[in-house]
Amino acid sequence: ILNVEQSPQSLHVQEGDSTNFTCSFPSSNFYALHWYRWETAKSPEALFVMTLNGDEKKKGRISATLNTKEGYSYLYIKGSQPEDSATYLCAFPHETSGTYKYIFGTGTRLKVLA
Amino acid sequence: NAGVTQTPKFQVLKTGQSMTLQCAQDMNHNSMYWYRQDPGMGLRLIYYSASEGTTDKGEVPNGYNVSRLNKREFSLRLESAAPSQTSVYFCASSLDRVGGYTFGSGTRLTVV
């Protein structure tokens, strides 16, 4: 059974703090690693697609890095704002019998306190 | 460009009733998926369809059936709803392993 693990499960930070979370995934048969942002009562929205070892992607105050050899990705938020409060999911495409489906982590729930 | 469209957005059913959740995508994606989201459980895969004409079970298929009507549409049917099926249901589609998912807006289903 493949596992995509995220840590921590949840955290609270003060406005202005920087924070980071981890996604661990199987390092074999790597195709891509996806990060999503999921706000309450909405559907998940794509943040980053990471495909190459050493990749670093950035969108505003949010950035992500990728290490495919050791099977982890970090998501960083610099200067957290209340609107960053959401669940951050990572997903790993897994192929079986010629088809693939995405395996999701259980997410990191971030609450930014004003 | 509508992306992934799910209907209905909300539904209340009585135990034993049946209903079909509809999902359509206009991005020419090959694969489509149905997930349910329950508090503390994350997203759990119910069924998926890698291509038109094929469907496969996910983690939690019991109590559900699916139909991949054509490349655009993938429906989820509850034949005899149970309170345990109260959940938020998401449809998603993807082009390939690298492109990631596009999600629908979700259906909040309550079975009483």
HADDOCK unambig.tbl for C-alpha pairs under 7 A between the chains (distance, minus, plus):
assign (segid A and resid 31 and name CA) (segid B and resid 97 and name CA) 6.65 0.50 0.50
assign (segid A and resid 31 and name CA) (segid B and resid 98 and name CA) 6.58 0.50 0.50
assign (segid A and resid 32 and name CA) (segid B and resid 98 and name CA) 5.55 0.50 0.50
assign (segid A and resid 34 and name CA) (segid B and resid 100 and name CA) 6.61 0.50 0.50
assign (segid A and resid 42 and name CA) (segid B and resid 105 and name CA) 6.46 0.50 0.50
assign (segid A and resid 43 and name CA) (segid B and resid 103 and name CA) 6.24 0.50 0.50
assign (segid A and resid 43 and name CA) (segid B and resid 104 and name CA) 6.64 0.50 0.50
assign (segid A and resid 43 and name CA) (segid B and resid 105 and name CA) 5.28 0.50 0.50
assign (segid A and resid 43 and name CA) (segid B and resid 106 and name CA) 6.56 0.50 0.50
assign (segid A and resid 44 and name CA) (segid B and resid 103 and name CA) 6.51 0.50 0.50
assign (segid A and resid 93 and name CA) (segid B and resid 97 and name CA) 5.78 0.50 0.50
assign (segid A and resid 99 and name CA) (segid B and resid 50 and name CA) 6.10 0.50 0.50
assign (segid A and resid 104 and name CA) (segid B and resid 43 and name CA) 7.00 0.50 0.50
assign (segid A and resid 106 and name CA) (segid B and resid 41 and name CA) 6.97 0.50 0.50
assign (segid A and resid 106 and name CA) (segid B and resid 42 and name CA) 4.94 0.50 0.50
